[in-house]
């Protein structure tokens, strides 16, 4: 490669890099400004505190609630056996 083309390529690369960095800096500056504006607005106009919802106590699940019916166990067992037999 000729030195002129190499310096031209490096110049274009530097220009592209600086342009990209400027766009990123501008975007982040706008983002920070927007977040600060929202924080200022929220401090100036605070919303109402939601009323505390009544806490409902729920009974702990019993063993009866956690059991699986015998028919369901039989169906799952049959499906597993059928799947294993088809894989052979």
N, CA, C and O atoms as a printed pandas DataFrame, in Angstrom:
     atom_number atom_name residue_name chain_id  residue_number  x_coord  y_coord  z_coord
0              1         N          UNK        A               1    0.836   -1.177    0.000
1              2        CA          UNK        A               1    0.000    0.000    0.000
2              3         C          UNK        A               1    0.879    1.238    0.000
3              4         O          UNK        A               1    1.958    1.276    0.590
4              5         N          UNK        A               2    0.382    2.214   -0.668
5              6        CA          UNK        A               2    1.108    3.481   -0.727
6              7         C          UNK        A               2    0.922    4.235    0.582
7              8         O          UNK        A               2   -0.135    4.134    1.204
8              9         N          UNK        A               3    1.935    4.994    1.012
9             10        CA          UNK        A               3    1.816    5.744    2.271
10            11         C          UNK        A               3    0.668    6.738    2.251
11            12         O          UNK        A               3    0.068    7.021    3.288
12            13         N          UNK        A               4    0.355    7.280    1.051
13            14        CA          UNK        A               4   -0.740    8.245    0.977
14            15         C          UNK        A               4   -2.076    7.583    1.298
15            16         O          UNK        A               4   -2.906    8.143    2.015
16            17         N          UNK        A               5   -2.270    6.384    0.756
17            18        CA          UNK        A               5   -3.549    5.707    0.994
18            19         C          UNK        A               5   -3.665    5.252    2.453
19            20         O          UNK        A               5   -4.751    5.252    3.032
20            21         N          UNK        A               6   -2.516    4.862    3.037
21            22        CA          UNK        A               6   -2.527    4.430    4.430
22            23         C          UNK        A               6   -2.876    5.602    5.350
23            24         O          UNK        A               6   -3.682    5.443    6.267
24            25         N          UNK        A               7   -2.289    6.757    5.122
25            26        CA          UNK        A               7   -2.590    7.914    5.966
26            27         C          UNK        A               7   -4.020    8.383    5.735
27            28         O          UNK        A               7   -4.675    8.867    6.658
28            29         N          UNK        A               8   -4.502    8.240    4.510
29            30        CA          UNK        A               8   -5.888    8.609    4.221
30            31         C          UNK        A               8   -6.853    7.680    4.965
31            32         O          UNK        A               8   -7.855    8.132    5.520
32            33         N          UNK        A               9   -6.545    6.387    4.973
33            34        CA          UNK        A               9   -7.394    5.426    5.689
34            35         C          UNK        A               9   -7.363    5.686    7.196
35            36         O          UNK        A               9   -8.396    5.616    7.863
36            37         N          UNK        A              10   -6.183    5.983    7.727
37            38        CA          UNK        A              10   -6.085    6.282    9.156
38            39         C          UNK        A              10   -6.842    7.558    9.498
39            40         O          UNK        A              10   -7.458    7.645   10.561
40            41         N          UNK        A              11   -6.803    8.536    8.622
41            42        CA          UNK        A              11   -7.547    9.775    8.843
42            43         C          UNK        A              11   -9.044    9.526    8.857
43            44         O          UNK        A              11   -9.758   10.061    9.705
44            45         N          UNK        A              12   -9.526    8.711    7.917
45            46        CA          UNK        A              12  -10.954    8.371    7.880
46            47         C          UNK        A              12  -11.359    7.576    9.122
47            48         O          UNK        A              12  -12.437    7.787    9.679
48            49         N          UNK        A              13  -10.486    6.664    9.547
49            50        CA          UNK        A              13  -10.783    5.866   10.741
50            51         C          UNK        A              13  -10.863    6.760   11.976
51            52         O          UNK        A              13  -11.749    6.592   12.814
52            53         N          UNK        A              14   -9.941    7.704   12.085
53            54        CA          UNK        A              14   -9.958    8.617   13.230
54            55         C          UNK        A              14  -11.206    9.492   13.203
55            56         O          UNK        A              14  -11.812    9.742   14.245
56            57         N          UNK        A              15  -11.592    9.958   12.018
57            58        CA          UNK        A              15  -12.797   10.777   11.897
58            59         C          UNK        A              15  -14.033    9.979   12.306
59            60         O          UNK        A              15  -14.891   10.476   13.036
60            61         N          UNK        A              16  -14.112    8.757   11.835
61            62        CA          UNK        A              16  -15.249    7.899   12.175
62            63         C          UNK        A              16  -15.291    7.622   13.680
63            64         O          UNK        A              16  -16.360    7.638   14.289
64            65         N          UNK        A              17  -14.121    7.368   14.273
65            66        CA          UNK        A              17  -14.066    7.093   15.707
66            67         C          UNK        A              17  -14.496    8.314   16.517
67            68         O          UNK        A              17  -15.272    8.187   17.464
68            69         N          UNK        A              18  -14.004    9.483   16.154
69            70        CA          UNK        A              18  -14.360   10.699   16.885
70            71         C          UNK        A              18  -15.844   10.996   16.722
71            72         O          UNK        A              18  -16.501   11.407   17.679
72            73         N          UNK        A              19  -16.380   10.795   15.525
73            74        CA          UNK        A              19  -17.811   11.018   15.294
74            75         C          UNK        A              19  -18.648   10.070   16.154
75            76         O          UNK        A              19  -19.624   10.490   16.774
76            77         N          UNK        A              20  -18.269    8.807   16.190
77            78        CA          UNK        A              20  -18.990    7.834   17.009
78            79         C          UNK        A              20  -18.928    8.171   18.481
79            80         O          UNK        A              20  -19.933    8.077   19.186
80            81         N          UNK        A              21  -17.760    8.562   18.950
81            82        CA          UNK        A              21  -17.619    8.923   20.358
82            83         C          UNK        A              21  -18.444   10.160   20.688
83            84         O          UNK        A              21  -19.002   10.257   21.781
84            85         N          UNK        A              22  -18.526   11.107   19.754
85            86        CA          UNK        A              22  -19.325   12.318   19.983
86            87         C          UNK        A              22  -20.806   11.965   20.092
87            88         O          UNK        A              22  -21.511   12.494   20.951
88            89         N          UNK        A              23  -21.279   11.067   19.219
89            90        CA          UNK        A              23  -22.682   10.651   19.289
90            91         C          UNK        A              23  -22.979    9.929   20.604
91            92         O          UNK        A              23  -24.019   10.167   21.218
92            93         N          UNK        A              24  -22.086    9.061   21.032
93            94        CA          UNK        A              24  -22.291    8.343   22.295
94            95         C          UNK        A              24  -22.303    9.328   23.459
95            96         O          UNK        A              24  -23.144    9.224   24.351
96            97         N          UNK        A              25  -21.371   10.287   23.455
97            98        CA          UNK        A              25  -21.326   11.285   24.519
98            99         C          UNK        A              25  -22.611   12.104   24.544
99           100         O          UNK        A              25  -23.169   12.356   25.612
100          101         N          UNK        A              26  -23.082   12.522   23.364
101          102        CA          UNK        A              26  -24.312   13.320   23.298
102          103         C          UNK        A              26  -25.507   12.511   23.801
103          104         O          UNK        A              26  -26.340   13.032   24.543
104          105         N          UNK        A              27  -25.595   11.247   23.402
105          106        CA          UNK        A              27  -26.702   10.404   23.849
106          107         C          UNK        A              27  -26.682   10.236   25.363
107          108         O          UNK        A              27  -27.714   10.369   26.020
108          109         N          UNK        A              28  -25.504    9.944   25.918
109          110        CA          UNK        A              28  -25.420    9.758   27.365
110          111         C          UNK        A              28  -25.719   11.052   28.115
111          112         O          UNK        A              28  -26.338   11.021   29.179
112          113         N          UNK        A              29  -25.286   12.190   27.571
113          114        CA          UNK        A              29  -25.589   13.474   28.213
114          115         C          UNK        A              29  -27.095   13.721   28.217
115          116         O          UNK        A              29  -27.646   14.175   29.220
116          117         N          UNK        A              30  -27.764   13.426   27.101
117          118        CA          UNK        A              30  -29.224   13.576   27.046
118          119         C          UNK        A              30  -29.914   12.614   28.009
119          120         O          UNK        A              30  -30.894   12.975   28.661
120          121         N          UNK        A              31  -29.405   11.410   28.093
121          122        CA          UNK        A              31  -29.989   10.420   28.996
122          123         C          UNK        A              31  -29.861   10.869   30.450
123          124         O          UNK        A              31  -30.826   10.793   31.211
124          125         N          UNK        A              32  -28.692   11.328   30.832
125          126        CA          UNK        A              32  -28.491   11.798   32.207
126          127         C          UNK        A              32  -29.369   13.012   32.479
127          128         O          UNK        A              32  -29.975   13.110   33.546
128          129         N          UNK        A              33  -29.444   13.939   31.524
129          130        CA          UNK        A              33  -30.309   15.108   31.689
130          131         C          UNK        A              33  -31.765   14.718   31.842
131          132         O          UNK        A              33  -32.479   15.281   32.673
132          133         N          UNK        A              34  -32.211   13.757   31.045
133          134        CA          UNK        A              34  -33.594   13.293   31.144
134          135         C          UNK        A              34  -33.894   12.650   32.481
135          136         O          UNK        A              34  -34.950   12.889   33.066
136          137         N          UNK        A              35  -32.974   11.836   32.967
137          138        CA          UNK        A              35  -33.176   11.181   34.260
138          139         C          UNK        A              35  -33.214   12.217   35.378
139          140         O          UNK        A              35  -34.020   12.108   36.302
140          141         N          UNK        A              36  -32.346   13.219   35.297
141          142        CA          UNK        A              36  -32.355   14.271   36.322
142          143         C          UNK        A              36  -33.650   15.077   36.272
143          144         O          UNK        A              36  -34.181   15.456   37.316
144          145         N          UNK        A              37  -34.164   15.343   35.069
145          146        CA          UNK        A              37  -35.441   16.067   34.947
146          147         C          UNK        A              37  -36.586   15.264   35.558
147          148         O          UNK        A              37  -37.439   15.817   36.253
148          149         N          UNK        A              38  -36.600   13.980   35.302
149          150        CA          UNK        A              38  -37.649   13.130   35.870
150          151         C          UNK        A              38  -37.524   13.084   37.390
151          152         O          UNK        A              38  -38.535   13.122   38.092
152          153         N          UNK        A              39  -36.295   13.004   37.907
153          154        CA          UNK        A              39  -36.102   12.996   39.361
154          155         C          UNK        A              39  -36.568   14.317   39.965
155          156         O          UNK        A              39  -37.209   14.320   41.016
156          157         N          UNK        A              40  -36.258   15.437   39.318
157          158        CA          UNK        A              40  -36.697   16.748   39.808
158          159         C          UNK        A              40  -38.220   16.826   39.815
159          160         O          UNK        A              40  -38.814   17.311   40.778
160          161         N          UNK        A              41  -38.854   16.350   38.743
161          162        CA          UNK        A              41  -40.312   16.375   38.644
162          163         C          UNK        A              41  -40.940   15.516   39.745
163          164         O          UNK        A              41  -41.927   15.912   40.364
164          165         N          UNK        A              42  -40.358   14.337   39.981
165          166        CA          UNK        A              42  -40.912   13.445   41.009
166          167         C          UNK        A              42  -40.749   14.026   42.407
167          168         O          UNK        A              42  -41.589   13.792   43.275
168          169         N          UNK        A              43  -39.676   14.782   42.634
169          170        CA          UNK        A              43  -39.506   15.422   43.943
170          171         C          UNK        A              43  -40.464   16.592   44.108
171          172         O          UNK        A              43  -40.985   16.825   45.199
172          173         N          UNK        A              44  -40.696   17.326   43.030
173          174        CA          UNK        A              44  -41.555   18.504   43.102
174          175         C          UNK        A              44  -43.028   18.115   43.235
175          176         O          UNK        A              44  -43.771   18.758   43.977
176          177         N          UNK        A              45  -43.449   17.083   42.535
177          178        CA          UNK        A              45  -44.842   16.633   42.548
178          179         C          UNK        A              45  -44.906   15.176   43.008
179          180         O          UNK        A              45  -45.103   14.278   42.189
180          181         N          UNK        A              46  -44.740   14.937   44.305
181          182        CA          UNK        A              46  -44.768   13.543   44.762
182          183         C          UNK        A              46  -46.165   12.958   44.619
183          184         O          UNK        A              46  -47.165   13.645   44.828
184          185         N          UNK        A              47  -46.218   11.711   44.269
185          186        CA          UNK        A              47  -47.500   11.017   44.132
186          187         C          UNK        A              47  -48.024   10.609   45.492
187          188         O          UNK        A              47  -47.321   10.687   46.499
188          189         N          UNK        A              48  -49.269   10.173   45.504
189          190        CA          UNK        A              48  -49.865    9.699   46.747
190          191         C          UNK        A              48  -49.262    8.358   47.117
191          192         O          UNK        A              48  -48.933    7.536   46.262
192          193         N          UNK        A              49  -49.131    8.171   48.403
193          194        CA          UNK        A              49  -48.696    6.872   48.885
194          195         C          UNK        A              49  -49.874    5.915   48.767
195          196         O          UNK        A              49  -50.969    6.237   49.228
196          197         N          UNK        A              50  -49.680    4.764   48.170
197          198        CA          UNK        A              50  -50.802    3.826   48.075
198          199         C          UNK        A              50  -51.179    3.312   49.459
199          200         O          UNK        A              50  -50.328    3.088   50.319
200          201         N          UNK        A              51  -52.471    3.134   49.641
201          202        CA          UNK        A              51  -52.952    2.610   50.922
202          203         C          UNK        A              51  -52.455    1.182   51.074
203          204         O          UNK        A              51  -52.445    0.405   50.119
204          205         N          UNK        A              52  -52.050    0.856   52.267
205          206        CA          UNK        A              52  -51.541   -0.487   52.514
206          207         C          UNK        A              52  -52.673   -1.490   52.351
207          208         O          UNK        A              52  -53.743   -1.351   52.945
208          209         N          UNK        A              53  -52.418   -2.480   51.552
209          210        CA          UNK        A              53  -53.420   -3.521   51.336
210          211         C          UNK        A              53  -53.489   -4.395   52.583
211          212         O          UNK        A              53  -52.463   -4.681   53.200
212          213         N          UNK        A              54  -54.679   -4.814   52.949
213          214        CA          UNK        A              54  -54.779   -5.683   54.124
214          215         C          UNK        A              54  -54.075   -7.009   53.852
215          216         O          UNK        A              54  -54.214   -7.606   52.784
216          217         N          UNK        A              55  -53.332   -7.438   54.834
217          218        CA          UNK        A              55  -52.590   -8.685   54.691
218          219         C          UNK        A              55  -53.515   -9.831   55.043
219          220         O          UNK        A              55  -54.064   -9.900   56.143
220          221         N          UNK        A              56  -53.671  -10.707   54.106
221          222        CA          UNK        A              56  -54.520  -11.879   54.335
222          223         C          UNK        A              56  -53.625  -13.058   54.674
223          224         O          UNK        A              56  -52.711  -13.402   53.925
224          225         N          UNK        A              57  -53.899  -13.654   55.792
225          226        CA          UNK        A              57  -53.104  -14.819   56.154
226          227         C          UNK        A              57  -53.717  -16.033   55.474
227          228         O          UNK        A              57  -54.928  -16.248   55.499
228          229         N          UNK        A              58  -52.864  -16.793   54.887
229          230        CA          UNK        A              58  -53.315  -17.987   54.188
230          231         C          UNK        A              58  -52.775  -19.191   54.944
231          232         O          UNK        A              58  -51.616  -19.215   55.358
232          233         N          UNK        A              59  -53.608  -20.159   55.110
233          234        CA          UNK        A              59  -53.184  -21.360   55.816
234          235         C          UNK        A              59  -52.107  -22.063   54.997
235          236         O          UNK        A              59  -52.142  -22.064   53.767
236          237         N          UNK        A              60  -51.167  -22.649   55.692
237          238        CA          UNK        A              60  -50.105  -23.381   55.019
238          239         C          UNK        A              60  -50.713  -24.569   54.278
239          240         O          UNK        A              60  -51.651  -25.198   54.768
240          241         N          UNK        A              61  -50.181  -24.869   53.107
241          242        CA          UNK        A              61  -50.736  -26.003   52.366
242          243         C          UNK        A              61  -50.548  -27.302   53.145
243          244         O          UNK        A              61  -49.511  -27.534   53.766
244          245         N          UNK        A              62  -51.537  -28.102   53.095
245          246        CA          UNK        A              62  -51.477  -29.381   53.803
246          247         C          UNK        A              62  -50.984  -30.455   52.855
247          248         O          UNK        A              62  -50.861  -30.236   51.650
248          249         N          UNK        A              63  -50.706  -31.603   53.413
249          250        CA          UNK        A              63  -50.235  -32.714   52.594
250          251         C          UNK        A              63  -51.296  -33.110   51.577
251          252         O          UNK        A              63  -50.975  -33.579   50.486
252          253         N          UNK        A              64  -52.547  -32.922   51.935
253          254        CA          UNK        A              64  -53.630  -33.287   51.026
254          255         C          UNK        A              64  -53.581  -32.423   49.761
255          256         O          UNK        A              64  -53.858  -32.910   48.665
256          257         N          UNK        A              65  -53.227  -31.140   49.914
257          258        CA          UNK        A              65  -53.169  -30.245   48.764
258          259         C          UNK        A              65  -52.010  -30.578   47.830
259          260         O          UNK        A              65  -52.077  -30.299   46.633
260          261         N          UNK        A              66  -50.952  -31.173   48.370
261          262        CA          UNK        A              66  -49.755  -31.431   47.578
262          263         C          UNK        A              66  -49.707  -32.827   46.980
263          264         O          UNK        A              66  -48.740  -33.150   46.291
264          265         N          UNK        A              67  -50.694  -33.657   47.209
265          266        CA          UNK        A              67  -50.650  -35.020   46.699
266          267         C          UNK        A              67  -51.159  -35.062   45.270
267          268         O          UNK        A              67  -51.976  -34.242   44.850
268          269         N          UNK        A              68  -50.657  -36.029   44.547
269          270        CA          UNK        A              68  -51.072  -36.247   43.166
270          271         C          UNK        A              68  -51.960  -37.481   43.162
271          272         O          UNK        A              68  -51.683  -38.461   43.854
272          273         N          UNK        A              69  -53.016  -37.425   42.386
273          274        CA          UNK        A              69  -53.960  -38.547   42.388
274          275         C          UNK        A              69  -53.304  -39.795   41.807
275          276         O          UNK        A              69  -52.350  -39.719   41.033
276          277         N          UNK        A              70  -53.833  -40.924   42.195
277          278        CA          UNK        A              70  -53.291  -42.204   41.739
278          279         C          UNK        A              70  -53.437  -42.349   40.231
279          280         O          UNK        A              70  -52.568  -42.928   39.580
280          281         N          UNK        A              71  -54.519  -41.834   39.673
281          282        CA          UNK        A              71  -54.714  -41.912   38.223
282          283         C          UNK        A              71  -53.658  -41.126   37.465
283          284         O          UNK        A              71  -53.192  -41.559   36.411
284          285         N          UNK        A              72  -53.281  -39.967   38.003
285          286        CA          UNK        A              72  -52.250  -39.159   37.356
286          287         C          UNK        A              72  -50.905  -39.868   37.414
287          288         O          UNK        A              72  -50.165  -39.871   36.430
288          289         N          UNK        A              73  -50.581  -40.465   38.548
289          290        CA          UNK        A              73  -49.321  -41.203   38.678
290          291         C          UNK        A              73  -49.294  -42.375   37.713
291          292         O          UNK        A              73  -48.265  -42.644   37.093
292          293         N          UNK        A              74  -50.409  -43.073   37.580
293          294        CA          UNK        A              74  -50.477  -44.210   36.661
294          295         C          UNK        A              74  -50.293  -43.749   35.221
295          296         O          UNK        A              74  -49.600  -44.409   34.447
296          297         N          UNK        A              75  -50.900  -42.632   34.854
297          298        CA          UNK        A              75  -50.771  -42.129   33.486
298          299         C          UNK        A              75  -49.336  -41.714   33.191
299          300         O          UNK        A              75  -48.826  -41.987   32.104
300          301         N          UNK        A              76  -48.681  -41.060   34.140
301          302        CA          UNK        A              76  -47.289  -40.641   33.938
302          303         C          UNK        A              76  -46.380  -41.855   33.831
303          304         O          UNK        A              76  -45.495  -41.898   32.976
304          305         N          UNK        A              77  -46.593  -42.835   34.692
305          306        CA          UNK        A              77  -45.781  -44.051   34.655
306          307         C          UNK        A              77  -45.943  -44.772   33.328
307          308         O          UNK        A              77  -44.958  -45.225   32.745
308          309         N          UNK        A              78  -47.173  -44.882   32.847
309          310        CA          UNK        A              78  -47.417  -45.548   31.561
310          311         C          UNK        A              78  -46.755  -44.783   30.423
311          312         O          UNK        A              78  -46.195  -45.394   29.513
312          313         N          UNK        A              79  -46.811  -43.465   30.461
313          314        CA          UNK        A              79  -46.196  -42.666   29.403
314          315         C          UNK        A              79  -44.683  -42.824   29.408
315          316         O          UNK        A              79  -44.068  -42.895   28.344
316          317         N          UNK        A              80  -44.072  -42.880   30.588
317          318        CA          UNK        A              80  -42.615  -43.056   30.675
318          319         C          UNK        A              80  -42.224  -44.424   30.146
319          320         O          UNK        A              80  -41.260  -44.538   29.390
320          321         N          UNK        A              81  -42.949  -45.457   30.526
321          322        CA          UNK        A              81  -42.641  -46.808   30.034
322          323         C          UNK        A              81  -42.798  -46.886   28.526
323          324         O          UNK        A              81  -41.967  -47.490   27.848
324          325         N          UNK        A              82  -43.847  -46.286   27.994
325          326        CA          UNK        A              82  -44.057  -46.308   26.547
326          327         C          UNK        A              82  -42.929  -45.560   25.834
327          328         O          UNK        A              82  -42.451  -46.010   24.792
328          329         N          UNK        A              83  -42.509  -44.447   26.374
329          330        CA          UNK        A              83  -41.429  -43.669   25.761
330          331         C          UNK        A              83  -40.123  -44.457   25.772
331          332         O          UNK        A              83  -39.389  -44.469   24.784
332          333         N          UNK        A              84  -39.838  -45.113   26.893
333          334        CA          UNK        A              84  -38.598  -45.896   26.985
334          335         C          UNK        A              84  -38.630  -47.092   26.041
335          336         O          UNK        A              84  -37.604  -47.440   25.458
336          337         N          UNK        A              85  -39.784  -47.724   25.879
337          338        CA          UNK        A              85  -39.891  -48.865   24.966
338          339         C          UNK        A              85  -39.742  -48.425   23.518
339          340         O          UNK        A              85  -39.182  -49.165   22.709
340          341         N          UNK        A              86  -40.229  -47.240   23.173
341          342        CA          UNK        A              86  -40.110  -46.746   21.800
342          343         C          UNK        A              86  -38.688  -46.311   21.477
343          344         O          UNK        A              86  -38.323  -46.257   20.302
344          345         N          UNK        A              87  -37.877  -45.999   22.475
345          346        CA          UNK        A              87  -36.512  -45.535   22.251
346          347         C          UNK        A              87  -35.553  -46.679   21.952
347          348         O          UNK        A              87  -34.459  -46.435   21.442
348          349         N          UNK        A              88  -35.926  -47.908   22.250
349          350        CA          UNK        A              88  -35.036  -49.065   22.043
350          351         C          UNK        A              88  -34.916  -49.442   20.615
351          352         O          UNK        A              88  -34.206  -50.392   20.286
